[in-house]
Structure formats: structure tokens, C-alpha cells
Amino acid sequence: MQFSEKKAAQVAAFFLHRAGGRMEILKLMKLMYLAERASYQKFGEPMLGDKLVSMDNGPALSITLNHMNRFQPSEPDGWESWVSDRNNYVLALAKPVRDPKEDLLQLSDAELEILESVWKEYGKYGSFQLADLTHEICPEWEDPHGSSLPITQSRLLRSVGFDAQTAKALEERISENRHLDAVFSRK
């Protein structure tokens, strides 16, 4: 699947909603990465289709981070319609979420279950606690020494428990689906 800005915005909105409307960027990024990782683990495919990278503070979603930092323009009904501009490393909901099942329509019930599970397990941690924790629980992360390094899908798939042969087959399927998404999105 290709990266979905609308879905990424609604995943962010879910976590911001659960946190009472505001959250530090670092914590939000870690929760979103852990949700993407959980989707690979559970379904063998991404939820968001973002580019995965290792950064000093742990693994991250590259395109989503660009939206958080306003380095990338937002599409209609995308990032800026759900997430307000950053203020002192904190993001906030741009509009209220009353009920995630009714308001966050880009997300399936299975994806909402993953998000709820990630929130229950990791929502209690502070930003830097969560960053440190991802260094320990995400073996796909490599210390980039002040830069960033790509995390391949194959590496992530193997890190979440798939054998090399299955990881390769899943990576090929993801690539084919991404290609089909690109073809159909041009029409």
C-alpha cells in the first residue's frame, strides 16, 4: 500500500484523543510506529505504508514525521484537518473526536483494535521512556549516530517473527499492492 496521509492523520487523532487532546511529538511518533509495527506483526502488511527509519530516539515513520514538523504540505482532509500546528514539541487535535469508530472513518475495526492495544500497553510511558523502550523492543532499530537509516520491510518482518522466506514473500506482496495502489490512484 502507498502511504496514506489521511489514515496517518486519523491514527494521530486516535492517540491524541486517548491522551486528552495533546501529546509530545516524540511520544506520538513512537506510538504511531508501534502501531505500524503491530500491523506488520498481526497482518503481514502496513497500516500506513510509511517509510520506516532508525533515528537517534528510536524507530520512526519518515513521511509522518515530515507532516508533524510541517515539512510536507497537507492534502485536503489530511494531516492539518486533524492535527494542529506544533507548539513547544506538542501536537494537539485540530477538531474533537467523540467516538473513534464514528469519527475516524479511514480506520477499520481491526486497525482500531491495534491502536487501542498499543495505547493500553504503551500510552502510560513518557516520551523519552518510550524512546528508550523502542531501542530495546524493536530489534529492527539500528543506532544511526546522529543521522537516519532506512528500516527495510524485510528486516521489520523478520524482527516481528516471520522467517526469511515468508518475509520475502510478504515484502513482494506489499510491493505489488503499492504498485497497484499507484496505478489506480492515477485514474
N, C-alpha and C positions, 0 to 999 in steps of 0.2 A: 504494500500500500504506500501511496505517496503521503508525505507529511500533510496533516490536516490542521490548519491553524484554528478553525472553528472548534474542532474537538479538543485541541490543546487548551484553548481559552476556557472551554467548559470544564475540563479537568482541573484547571487552576481555580475556576469559580467554585467547584465542588470543595476543594481543600480550603479555600478562603472562607466559604460558608461554614464549614465544620469548625474553623478556628475563630468564628465570631466576626468575620468580615475583613480581618487584616492579618498579614503574616510577613515575616522577613523573607526576602528573595531567596537567600540560601536555603532556608528550610523548605520553602515551596518547591524549589528546584529538586531537592533531594526526594521529597515525597512524590513528585511527578516522575522522577527517574525510577524510583522503586515501583511505581505503578506500571510503568512501561516494561520494566524487568519482569514483574509478576505476570504480565500479559504474555511475554515470550515463554515464561516457565509453564503457564497453565495451558496456553493455546498454540504455542509454537509460532506465534506471529505478534507483531507490534500492535499496540493500541493507537499510537500516534504516528508512527512512521518517521520519527525524527532521526537526525544524525546523532549517534552516541559518541561521547568523547570522555577521556580522562582529563581532569583538571586538578590543580593542587588541592582543592577542597573536595575531591572525590569525583565520581562519575556525574555527567550532566547531559542534558538534551540541548544540542547546539542551536538549532533554529529557535526553540522556545526561549533559550537564554537571550538570543538576539531580540526577541519580542519583549522580554522582561526589561531589557536595557534600552529599548526603543531604537535599536539599530536597524530594524526591519519595519517597513510600513505595514499597517494592518489592513486587511481586506474588509469589505462590508460584513457586518455581523461576526467579525473575527475578534482578535485579542482585545482591542480597545473598547469594544462594546461590553466586555465582561470584566476587564481588569483595569483599574485606574492607574494613572501615571505614578511611577515610583517616587517615594518621598523618604529620604534617610534610610535607604535599603529596605523599605517596607512597601508592599503592594496591598491594594485593597479591592474589594468588589466594587465595580462600577455601577451595578444595579443589584437589587436584592434577589436572593434565591430563597423562595419559600419552601419548595419541595424539589429536591434534585430530580426525582423521577418525572415530575411535571414540567420543570423549567429547563433542564439540561438535556434537550431532546437529541443531541448528537451522540449521546452515550447510551449504549444498550444496557439491559438489566445485568448482563454478565460483567460488563465493564464497571457498572456502578458497584457491583459486589466486590470487585478487585479494589476499587478506590476505598470503599468502606473498610475492607480488610487492612489495607495499607494504613489508613488513618488510625484504626484501632491499635495496630501494632506499633506504629512509629510517630503518631501525632503528639505524643506526650514529650518527645525529646526536643531540646533546644536546637537552634541552627547548627552550632559547632559540634554538639554531641552527635547529631545526626550525620554531619560530615565525617567525623571520626569513625562512627559506626559503619558508614558505607565503605571506608577503607578496609574494614575487617570482613564484612559480609558479602562484598562484591569482588570476587577474585578476578573479574574481568578488568578491574581498575588497575592502572599502572601509574606510578608517580611520574608526572611529565616534567618535573623540575622547572616549574615556572612557565611552562608552555601548555599545550594541549596535544593529546594523542588520540587518534581515532580508535574506537572500540568496534571491531568488526562484529557483524551479526553472528558469524560462526563462533567467534570467541565467547560472546554472550550466551549463545545457545548451549555451548559446552559447559559454561560456568553454571548454568541453571539445571544441568543434569542430563542433557542429551548427549549420546555418543557421537563420535566424529562423523560417522556415516549419516545418521539422522540429521545432525546439524547441517551438513552439506545439502541434503535433500530439502530441508526446510528453508535454507537460505536461497536455494534455486526457486522454490515456490514463491517466496516473498518477492524475489526479483521479477519473476514473471507477472505476479499480481501488480507490482509497481508499474511495470511496463503497460499492462492493460489499463490501469487507472489513468496513466498519462495519455494513452490513445483516446479513451472515452471522455476525458476532461477537455480535450481539444474540440470536441464536436458540439 
